[in-house]
Amino acid sequence: MSMKSERRFVAGQLWIEVTKHREGPPLVYVCRSGKASRLFTDPDKLLKFVRWPKSTPTGQLLREWLDHWDAPEVEPQEQVKMVT
């Protein structure tokens, strides 16, 4: 069972969409680069597939965007009532 796609990264012929899942791998990246399209669960393999150098501004943005999804989610704290 999958959830709705969260976010897209688009740059020229590169198109990436990330989907959060309840079951199976937590994140699945759908990547289209040029005329090829693949699914990835590992951001490192995705970067190897797209071959976008990190020395370019777009390469830096792509890596920041991927790092955003790898960051652990922080659950909001429940409301705490202080007793005085």
N, C-alpha and C positions, 0 to 999 in steps of 0.2 A: 504494500500500500504506500503510495507516495503522496507527498504534500505538494502544494503549489510551488512553482519555481520562485526563487527569491530574488535573484539579481542577475543582470547580464553585464558582461564586459565586452565592448565592441571597439575594434581598432582596425580599420581597413578591411582586409579579408579575414580577420580573426574575429570569431564570435564564440563566447563562452557563457553558458548558463549553469547555475548551480541549483540543485534541488535537494531539499532536506527530506529524509525518509524516516518513517517510524520504525520500520523493520529493515534488516540488512545493513549495508553500509550507511552511516549517518549522512554522508554527503556524496552526491554523484555530480560530476561535472560533464556537461555535454559540450564538446568542443568541435568547431568547424574552422579549419584553416585551409584556405584555398579551396580545392575541390574535394578534400578529404574530411571525414567526420568520424569522431570516436568518442566513447564514454570513458571516463576516468574516475577512480576513487582516490588516487594518489596525486597530489599537486606536483610532485617532482617529476612523475612520468608525463604529466600534462605539459610541463615546461620543456621537457626533452622533445616532445612531439611538436610543439609550436616553434621551437628553436628561435625564440625572440631574445636577443642579447640584453642583459641587465644594464649594460652601459647606456642604453637609449632611454629617453623619458618614458616611452610607452612600456618598455620592459620593466622599468622601476614601478610604474603604476600597476602593471599586471601582477607583479610579485607582492605589492602591498595589498591588492585586492584579494589575492589568494591567502595571504597571511591573516586577513580579517576573518575569513571563514574557519581557519584553524585555531583561532583564539578560543579558549574555553568560555562557554556561556556562564554568566554570573546570574544566578537566580535572585530576583528581588527579595529582600528580607521582608519577613512578615512584620506587620505593624506590632511594635513592642510598646506596651504601656509601662511607664515607669511608676513605681510606687514610691511616694515620698512621705 
